[in-house]
């Protein structure tokens, strides 16, 4: 009796989901067949798939996505499976699952009458509904898979053949270390009657330097005359406390108002956040704030020359990445941006979390809802390079990311993130080696040949970039 759960999917677009789903079903005791596990090499691909659907499959799961439904291979498998379903007179033989925002009118016509299991809102919920459907259809399975079967699937799920190797590996982070901060934090008393705390907040908001309030005191890194210049005659000030920042954060200063350790750290974090936002605006970045309050600063089209950010990798090789590009399929611009998080625990750092914002005109943000569809083929190397390029752009000619807090005081942040050495690394089996994304991939050109792209380098500049990358020369040499 046919007992196999056959997973039909687009290769390579939907490989990650298929590996995950296969692992879950195998763990649940189902015998799973997909080209990622049965077609190791040397087989007649279409003949094996055809035979598996016709003679082994108890059911066929069809993985549907925007890109997947365009693939001829998936459509061929659907045609065979539909024929088998008709021959066996089993309408439940085909089980379609949807993993992204595929519109209903793009679903293959054979599947439109069927109830499609939706994974786009969360894989866990979709898996629960799929397991119930398999049980409803009496698809054979065991209570627990064999150890060999489980080990095989777990190995596939953890990276298509990746195994630990006893060799060290350099890991890049998104932690940009804070190199120095102002020596003092200052508290200013407003020398006139203040009606409410909201009035103190309004005074703090009107100051261009980072400013906050604690009770009825204005707080910042800037000096008294710098705050007073901003406020003019609206609020005469005097210095109430000027506290060494190190002592303030550690709670060891007696010459300051009593502030709990956590509240003191939050106050300083607030000032650093303001300094970051001011610096981002001065660099010409746009701000997008979502409903949850997340603030992303992103590069509009034309802010950088050719929309390209240049950087130097940790090993000294030069590279570049587009920080703005187009998705011609959806007629959208994508814009790389970051949300900055301050962490004052050792090492003190600015964490730049990557985001992608979309627009129609290259300037007006629509939001970030298209990221899953547009960026699903962006691998770790590309995200790493984008963060490096963004950090280098923020630093500019200074070589450091400078966050002014007053006319003379500033917060200095490294232009490159921290790296860590791991004692072990992931090795790939020879038949599953995948190429690391490098600068100059066609994905960065939106499918346009570089010689025909007027927004790209001239050929001689391209050759110079490639030559520099190969020789390992950097701007620091």
N, C-alpha and C positions, 0 to 999 in steps of 0.2 A: 504494500500500500504506500502511496506517495506520502512522505512525512516531512519534507523539507520546506522551510520558510525561505522563499527566494526574494532577495531585495534587489529591485531594479532601480538604478540611479544614474545620474549624469556623472561622467568621469572626465576631469577631476573635480568639477565644481562642488559636488555634494559628497565628496569622499569622507570628510570629517564626520558629518552626520551619520553616514552609513556605517562607519566603523563603530561609532558610539552606540547606534541602535543595535548592530549585530552583537556587540558585547553584552548589552542588556538582555537581549532575547536568548543568547547562549547561556547566560547565567540563570535565566528563568527555566532552562531545560529544553529549549527548542533547538532543533538542528537547523542551522542557518547556512545559506548559500549566497555568496556574492562574488563578483569578479575580483574583489580585493583579497579574498581568502582562498578561493579554489583555483584561480588562474595565477599560479606562482610563476610560470614561465614555460614556454615550449608547447603549450596546448594549442589546439585549433580553437581560437576564441569563440567565434560565432557558433561553431558546431557544439561546443561544450555548453554554452548558454542555452541554445535551442533545445538540447537534450535534457538539460536540467529542468527547464520550464515544462516540457512535454511529459517527462517520465518521473521526475523526482519531486516536483513542487506540490505541496498540499495547498499552498496559497502563495500569491505573488503580491508583495508590497511594492507599490510604485511611489518613489520619492519625487514629489513635484515641487519645482521652484521656477522662478522667472526664467533663469538661464537654462535650467534642466529640460524644460518642456520643448526647447528649441533643438535639442540634440537628437540626431537621427537614430543613434544607438538606443536611446530610451524608447523612441517611437517604434522601432523594430521589435523590441522586447514586448512592448504593450500589444502590438499586433499579434504576436505569437500567443501571448497569455490570453488575449481576448478570444482567439480561436479555440484554445484549450477549454476556456470557461464555457463556450457555446457547446463544444463537443461533449463535455462532461455534464452539461446542464446545471452548472453551479454558479449562480450569480454572485456568491460570496467569494469566489476564487480570486477576484481582484480586490485588493485593499489599498486605495490611494491615501497617501498622507501628504500634507502640505507643510513646508518648512519656512516659507517666507510670505511676502505680501502678494503672491501670485493672484491676479484678478480672475474671477470666475469665468469670464468670457475667453480666457486663454487656456483653460483646462481642456485637455484632449476630449473630443466629443464622446468617445467610448465611456468616459468616466463621469460625465456630467450628471447622469441619473443617480450616481452613487453618493453615499454619505462619506464625505472626505474628512478624515481625522486631522485636526489642525494642531500642528506642533509650533506654529509661529509665535504663540503666546507663552511658550515655555515647554521645554522638552520633557520634563518630568510629568506634567499633566497629560501631554500627548501620549507618552508611553503607557500611562495607566489606562487610557481609553483603548489603545491598541491591544494591550494584553487581554482586556475584557472581550474585545472582538475576536481574538484568536481562540479564547476559551469558549465563546459563544458558537464559533464555527467548528469546534471539536478538532482543532489542529493538534496532532500528536505532540506530546512533550513528556519529558521525564521530570521527576521531582528535583533532581540535581544533576547537572552535567558532569561528565567525567573530568578528572583533574587535568588530563591532557587537553581536553577541549577548552576548559576554562582558562588554563595557562596560555593557550594560543591566542584566545580572544583578548585577554588582558594585555598581552604583549602588543597586539595590534592597536588596542585602544590607547595605549601610552605612547603613541607616536609612530605607528607603522614600522615596527622593528627596531625602535631605539632601545639600547641597552646601556647600562652603566659601564664606563671604562675608568680604569685607575690612572687617569691622567688629569692634570689640573686644567682648569678652563677659566678664562677671564669673562666675568659677567658684568654687563653694563646696567646701570640703574637710571632712574629719573630723579635722583637726589643731587641737587646742585648745592654744594656746601656753602654756608655763609662764612666768609673769610673774616669779616670784622663788622662791628656795629658801633654806634656812638657810645662814648664812655659813660654818659650820664642820661638819666631820664628826669625831666623837669616837671614840677607841679606849680601851677600859677593860680593865685587867688584873685578873683574878680573884685575889684575895689568899688563896688556899688551894689545896690540892692538887686538881687536876682529873684524873680517871682517864683520860678519853678525849675526843675531839672531839665525840662524840655527847652527852656531858654538857654541853659548851659550847653545842651546838645546842639542847639541852633548856632551858638557861637563857635563851637568846635567844627561844625560842618562848613562854616564860612571861611575857615582858614585853609589856605592852599597846601601848607605843609601837613604831614600826618599829625592828627590831633584827636584826642578823645577826652572824656571827662570821668572823674572819679568823685562821687558825691558832688560837691560844689566847686571842685578844682578842675581847671583845664590841664591836660597832660600831653606832653610831646617830647620829642628829642631836640627840637629847635630851641634857640635861646629866647630870652625875654623880649629883646628888641625885635626879633623876627615875628613873634606872635603879635606884639603890640602894633607893628607896622601893618599887619593884616587887619586888625580890628579898629585901627584909628582911634577915634574918640568914643566909639560905642561902648567900650568896656576897658577902663584902665586896669592894668594888671600889676601884680608884684610877685616875685618869686617866693613861694612858700617853702619848697623843698627842691634841692638838686641832689639826686641820689646816684651813686655809682651803679651802673646797670647790673653788673655782676652781683653786687650785694642785694639789689632790689629783687632780682630773680631768685636768689638763694634764701631770702628772708633774713639776712644777717645785719641789715642796716637799722640802727636805732633812730637815725635822723630822717624819718619818713613816716607818713601815715601808716597805720597798721592795715596791711592788705594780705589776705591769705595767699599762700603760695600759688594755688591754682588760679586765683583771680589775677594775681600779678602777672603770671605767664599769659593769661588771656588778654590782658591789657597791652602787653608788649606785642603779642601776636597781631592784635588789631592794628597797631601802629605800623608794623611791617607790611601787613596786607595793604594798607593805604599807600605806603611807599611803593609797593609793587604796582598797584593800579595806576598811580600817577606816572611811573616810569613807562608802563605799557602804553599809556595814552600818548606820552611824549614821543615814543617810537612810531606812532602812527597806527597802532593796532586798534581794531574795532572791538566792541564789547557785545557779547550776546549773553543774556541772562534768562535762564529758563524759569518755569513756574516754581521750582523748588528753591530758587535763589542761587543756583550754580552760575558763576560768572566765568565765561570763556573769552579770552582775548585772542583774536585771530587776524590773519593777514588778508586784507582785501586785494583784489586783482590790481596789479600795477604798483603796489607798495614797494616790492623788491624788483630789481632789474630782471626781466624775463620771468618774474615770479619764482626765482630760484634762490635758495639759501645754500651758501658754501660753508664748509666746516672741515675740521681736521679730526680724524679718528684717534682713539687712544694709542694706536700703534704708529701714529705719525702719517698715515696715508691721507691724502686729501680726497674729499668727496663733495657731492652736491645733491640736493633734492629739490624738487618742485614743492613749494608750500601752498600753491594755488594751482588747480587744474580743472579740467572739464570732464564731465561724464556726458558724452554726446548721446548716449542711449536715452537718458532721462532729461537731456537739455538743461543740465544744472552745472554750476560751478561748485567745486568742493574747496574748502579753505581749512588748512591745518591751524589749530589753535591749542591753547593750554589753559587749564585751570590751576592756579598756584595755591599750594597748601604750605603753610609755615609750620615747622616742627622744631621746637627749641631744645628737645632732648638731644643728648650727644649722639652723633654729631649734629649741631644745629644746621638746618638745611631748608631749602626751598624745593618742594617737590612739584615738578611740572607734569601734571597729568594730561595726557594727549586727548584731544577731541577733534572732531571734524564737523564744521559748520557748512551749510549749503545755502546757495543763493541763485537767483536767476540772472541778475545783472552784474555779479562780481563784487557787489558792495552792500546789499541789503539782505541781512540774514533771514532765512526762512526757518531755521532751526537745525536740529541734529538727527531727525527721525530717519533719514535715508542711509545712515552709516552702515547698518548691517548689510544692505544690498550693495552699496558702492564699494565698501572697504573689505568685503569678505575674503578677497584674495591678497590682502596686504599681510605679509608675514612679519615675524619679529624683527628681522634685519631692517625692513623698511620703516617700521615704527621707531626703532632705535635711531636710524639716520635722521628721521624727521625731527626728533627731539634734539639731536645734536645740531642740526641746521637751525632750528628755532633758537637754541641757546646762543649760537654764534651770531645770529642776527641781533638778538637783544644786546649782546656785548658790543657789537660794532667795533670801531677802532680802539676802544678802551681796553679790549682784551678781557674785561670783566663786566658782569652785569651790575650796573651802578643804580642804586635806589636812593636818591637824595632825600634827606630828612630835614635839611636846613641849608642855609647858604654855604656852610663849611662842612657840616656833618653828613654822613652818608652810610648806607649799608652796602658792603661789597660782597658780591656773590660770584662764585667761580663760573666761568662760561662753559665749562665741561662738567658733566655729571660724574659722580663717584663710580669707580669700578671695584669689583671684588674678585678675589681668586678663590674658586671652588676647588676642593681637593679631588673631585671626580667630575666626569663629563659624560654627556650622552653620545654614544657611538651609533652609527647607522649601519645596518647590514648592507653589503655591497650591492645587492639587487634592489635596494630601496633608498639609495642615496638621492637626496633632493638638493638642487642647487640653491645656495644662499642668494637672496635678492641683493643685487649690487646697484649702485647708482647707474643710471642709464638704461634701466629696464624699460621695455616698451610700455608697461603700465604707467610709467611716469609721463609718457608722451601722449596718453589717451589714444593709442593706436595709430598715431600719425608718424610717418617716417621723419627722422630728424632733418634730412636734407630738404624736405618740403614744408617744414614747420617754421614760419617766419618769426615766431616768438622764441626760437631756440638758438643755440650757438651756431656760429659758422663752422664749417668742417675743420679749419685749422685750429680754432679754439678747442674743439672737441678733442683733437689729437693731442694738444698741449695738456689738457686735463687728464687724458688717459696716460700720457707719459709721466706726469707728476705722480699720479696714483701708483704707477708701477715702480717708480724709483723711491717712493716713500718720503719725498720731500714735503715739508710743511711750511706754513707761513712763519712758524716759530724758529726755523733754522737760520 
